């Protein structure tokens, strides 16, 4: 082979080697580019997910903040819509569930409130405030067993919260477990000595136990903390009335009315006390004043019927008794009074029907009148 052919062959081999090398480098480069693109995509996906989460969080917090503003303005229906939107966007937003439940309590939607606090507890099993509020919702739904468990759980998680002990005491009061209620109120007072409501409710426990001197002592303690609470003065007055200290009771009712002229219970109870002193006209004026400030209060009409009965104004008394029953068909005293009125109007069958109803509602006077006058 001559030199020229040999040179040409070498050149062709060199081109082939270069071509193979270039192809190999191209494959390596392509593989490197593919690896870089995949990593970059994952990075981009991660950024997109973070941005989406941030957008979700921002939208949920925006609705939440609006709900807080509406709640503070007592726009509870609107606030509930905002908190609902917040948890729909972000189901893991614990505070939104809590405030949704608080708003539902304000709207007396106790079953939905229980569900809201249950969702919060699922997110945070150590949220003492969620147990405490769920307990209140259970209590308001007359589910006392569930309420008791939740109050105890809240107290275990936060034993230094006076409100938890106080609310647990109110549950015990509703269950007529007055001694246990007093223990809870004492626990609240030991944590927060200025808690007026605990002294007042402790007094009411003693009053229900007919320990009137101790009841008065507790009411006086409450008034030392705050002398301008008409409901405490009203409770003090009713206790003195039970002790037949009528003038002292009337003085307390007068003080309550001087603080709040629209406090209907003080008018009612002052009227009842005046009736005990046989000051019938003054009592009638108080019952009428009670009706003026609380037109839908059944007890005021029932007591007015009783006062008018004493004045032998039977037709007017009958109207008042009918109104009392219209407003509250479970008002046993109204049936007792209407029975007495019907008897004087010679409507014996109607009288017996009224006393029987009063008896069924648990009124001792109804049972007595029915047993003594209706022998059939």
Order of alpha helices (4+ residues) and beta strands (2+ residues): alpha-alpha-alpha-alpha-alpha-alpha-alpha-alpha-alpha-alpha-alpha-alpha-alpha-alpha-alpha-alpha-alpha-alpha-alpha
